[in-house]
Amino acid sequence: MLSIKNKTAFITGASSGIGKACAEQFAAAGAKVILTARRIDKIEQLATDIKQKYGVDALALQLDIQRKDQVAALIEGLPQNWQQIDILVNNAGLALSSDKIQAGDPSNWDTVINTNLNGLLYVTHAILPQMLERNSGHIVNIGSIAGHDYYPGGNIYCATKHAVKAISKCLRLDLAGTAIRVSEIDPGAVETEFSEVRWQDKNRAKEFYADFIPLVADDIADAAIYCATRPLHVDVAEMIIFPTAQASANHLSRNEGGAKGMFD
Ligand SMILES: NC(=O)c1ccc[n+]([C@@H]2O[C@H](COP(=O)([O-])OP(=O)(O)OC[C@H]3O[C@@H](n4cnc5c(N)ncnc54)[C@H](OP(=O)(O)O)[C@@H]3O)[C@@H](O)[C@H]2O)c1
C-alpha cells in the first residue's frame, strides 16, 4: 500500500457529498488538501475542521470550474507550498431536472455540460503540466453509472458522464508511457445533496432515498483512497459501485420489493 502522507490532494466540489468525504478521508490518511467549490463558507469551515481533526493542512479556495480563466488563475496563483499537486479528484458535478429533452431548459444543459465536462477538462488541463514535468501524479475522475447506462430524463447528465468516461480513457492513452495514473469511479445512487440540486425539492430528494439503502459519500471516498494508495505500478482504471439494492440505472429494489426506474 502506498502512503499518501504529506501528499497534496486537490478536490473539486469539496463543499458537499462525495467531495467533502474525499477531503476528510484524504486528510485522515495524512494528505494536505486543497478544497475548492463555489460555496466558500462551506469549504472554509471544512478546512478549519480538517486541520483540527486530522492535524494536516487544508486550504479553501473558491472556484467555479465552469470559468476557464478562473481555473487557470487559481492554479497559477497557488501559494508556494501548495503548488505541487499529487492527486487531483475531479468530483464537482451536477444534474439539473429529470426533464425529457423536448421539455428541457437549454440553460440548464449549459450549466451541466460546462460543469461536468468542460470544468473537468479545464481543471485537468491546468494541473497536468506540473504532473508531466515531475512525471508523477494521479487523476481520479468521479463519473457515474449514468456514463455506462441510460434512463428516461437522464439525457444531458448521461451524455456528460459518458463524456467523462471517454475523457478518462483517452487521458490514459495520452499519458501512456508516463507514470501518471488515471482512475474513474462510477457510483450508482449515493445520498448527498445531488438529488436536491437536481430537483430543487428537498422533500422529493428525501423521498427518493427513503425506501432503499443508498450509498453514502464515504463509500465513494473509500474507493478514491483505495485507488490512490495502490502501489505506483497499479492503476485502477474504473470502478462501478452500486448500493446492493441497485442493479442498473433503471433497477432499484425498493422496500416493497418492486424494481422501479431511478426517477419515476
Ligand atoms: N449522488 C449520486 O447519486 C451520484 C451518483 C453518481 C455520480 N455522482 C457524481 O458525484 C459527484 C459529486 O456529487 P455529489 O453526489 O457529492 O453531489 P453534491 O452533494 O451536490 O456535491 C456536488 C459538489 O459539486 C460542486 N459543484 C457543482 N457545480 C460546481 C461548479 N460549477 N464549480 C465548482 N464546484 C461545483 C458543489 O459545490 P458548490 O455548489 O459549493 O459549488 C458540491 O460541492 C458529481 O460529479 C456527481 O455527478 C453522484
The ligand as an SDF file (V2000), in Angstrom:
LIG
                    3D

 48 52  0  0  0  0  0  0  0  0999 V2000
  -25.0880   11.3310   -5.5960 N   0  0  0  0  0  0  0  0  0  0  0  0
  -25.1720   10.4260   -6.5560 C   0  0  0  0  0  0  0  0  0  0  0  0
  -26.0930    9.5730   -6.5960 O   0  0  0  0  0  0  0  0  0  0  0  0
  -24.1040   10.3540   -7.6170 C   0  0  0  0  0  0  0  0  0  0  0  0
  -24.0540    9.2150   -8.4190 C   0  0  0  0  0  0  0  0  0  0  0  0
  -23.0980    9.1370   -9.4140 C   0  0  0  0  0  0  0  0  0  0  0  0
  -22.1960   10.1590   -9.6050 C   0  0  0  0  0  0  0  0  0  0  0  0
  -22.2710   11.2760   -8.8190 N   0  0  0  0  0  0  0  0  0  0  0  0
  -21.2910   12.3430   -9.0790 C   0  0  0  0  0  0  0  0  0  0  0  0
  -20.5640   12.6200   -7.9080 O   0  0  0  0  0  0  0  0  0  0  0  0
  -20.0570   13.9540   -7.9470 C   0  0  0  0  0  0  0  0  0  0  0  0
  -20.3470   14.6350   -6.6270 C   0  0  0  0  0  0  0  0  0  0  0  0
  -21.7460   14.7210   -6.4350 O   0  0  0  0  0  0  0  0  0  0  0  0
  -22.4270   14.5460   -5.0070 P   0  0  0  0  0  0  0  0  0  0  0  0
  -23.3200   13.3840   -5.0920 O   0  0  0  0  0  0  0  0  0  0  0  0
  -21.4300   14.6170   -3.9310 O   0  0  0  0  0  0  0  0  0  0  0  0
  -23.3980   15.8380   -5.0350 O   0  0  0  0  0  0  0  0  0  0  0  0
  -23.4270   17.1570   -4.1260 P   0  0  0  0  0  0  0  0  0  0  0  0
  -23.5300   16.7980   -2.6950 O   0  0  0  0  0  0  0  0  0  0  0  0
  -24.4910   18.0080   -4.7290 O   0  0  0  0  0  0  0  0  0  0  0  0
  -21.9920   17.8180   -4.3890 O   0  0  0  0  0  0  0  0  0  0  0  0
  -21.6670   18.4070   -5.6280 C   0  0  0  0  0  0  0  0  0  0  0  0
  -20.4430   19.2680   -5.4490 C   0  0  0  0  0  0  0  0  0  0  0  0
  -20.1060   19.8400   -6.7160 O   0  0  0  0  0  0  0  0  0  0  0  0
  -19.8430   21.2190   -6.5200 C   0  0  0  0  0  0  0  0  0  0  0  0
  -20.0910   21.9850   -7.7370 N   0  0  0  0  0  0  0  0  0  0  0  0
  -21.2010   21.9960   -8.5060 C   0  0  0  0  0  0  0  0  0  0  0  0
  -21.0510   22.8660   -9.5160 N   0  0  0  0  0  0  0  0  0  0  0  0
  -19.8040   23.4200   -9.3860 C   0  0  0  0  0  0  0  0  0  0  0  0
  -19.0740   24.3680  -10.1160 C   0  0  0  0  0  0  0  0  0  0  0  0
  -19.5680   24.9750  -11.2040 N   0  0  0  0  0  0  0  0  0  0  0  0
  -17.8190   24.6860   -9.7000 N   0  0  0  0  0  0  0  0  0  0  0  0
  -17.3030   24.0920   -8.6100 C   0  0  0  0  0  0  0  0  0  0  0  0
  -17.9470   23.1840   -7.8670 N   0  0  0  0  0  0  0  0  0  0  0  0
  -19.1890   22.8490   -8.2560 C   0  0  0  0  0  0  0  0  0  0  0  0
  -20.7570   21.6380   -5.3720 C   0  0  0  0  0  0  0  0  0  0  0  0
  -20.2160   22.7680   -4.7030 O   0  0  0  0  0  0  0  0  0  0  0  0
  -20.7790   24.2680   -4.7790 P   0  0  0  0  0  0  0  0  0  0  0  0
  -22.2540   24.1880   -5.0110 O   0  0  0  0  0  0  0  0  0  0  0  0
  -20.3980   24.8270   -3.4540 O   0  0  0  0  0  0  0  0  0  0  0  0
  -20.0210   24.8770   -5.9020 O   0  0  0  0  0  0  0  0  0  0  0  0
  -20.6720   20.4080   -4.4750 C   0  0  0  0  0  0  0  0  0  0  0  0
  -19.5650   20.5180   -3.6270 O   0  0  0  0  0  0  0  0  0  0  0  0
  -20.7290   14.6090   -9.1510 C   0  0  0  0  0  0  0  0  0  0  0  0
  -19.8200   14.6210  -10.2420 O   0  0  0  0  0  0  0  0  0  0  0  0
  -21.9010   13.6850   -9.4600 C   0  0  0  0  0  0  0  0  0  0  0  0
  -22.2620   13.7280  -10.8100 O   0  0  0  0  0  0  0  0  0  0  0  0
  -23.1960   11.3940   -7.8210 C   0  0  0  0  0  0  0  0  0  0  0  0
  1  2  1  0
  2  3  2  0
  2  4  1  0
  4  5  1  0
  4 48  2  0
  5  6  2  0
  6  7  1  0
  7  8  2  0
  8  9  1  0
  8 48  1  0
  9 10  1  0
  9 46  1  0
 10 11  1  0
 11 12  1  0
 11 44  1  0
 12 13  1  0
 13 14  1  0
 14 15  2  0
 14 16  1  0
 14 17  1  0
 17 18  1  0
 18 19  2  0
 18 20  1  0
 18 21  1  0
 21 22  1  0
 22 23  1  0
 23 24  1  0
 23 42  1  0
 24 25  1  0
 25 26  1  0
 25 36  1  0
 26 27  1  0
 26 35  1  0
 27 28  2  0
 28 29  1  0
 29 30  1  0
 29 35  2  0
 30 31  1  0
 30 32  2  0
 32 33  1  0
 33 34  2  0
 34 35  1  0
 36 37  1  0
 36 42  1  0
 37 38  1  0
 38 39  2  0
 38 40  1  0
 38 41  1  0
 42 43  1  0
 44 45  1  0
 44 46  1  0
 46 47  1  0
M  CHG  2   8   1  16  -1
M  END
$$$$
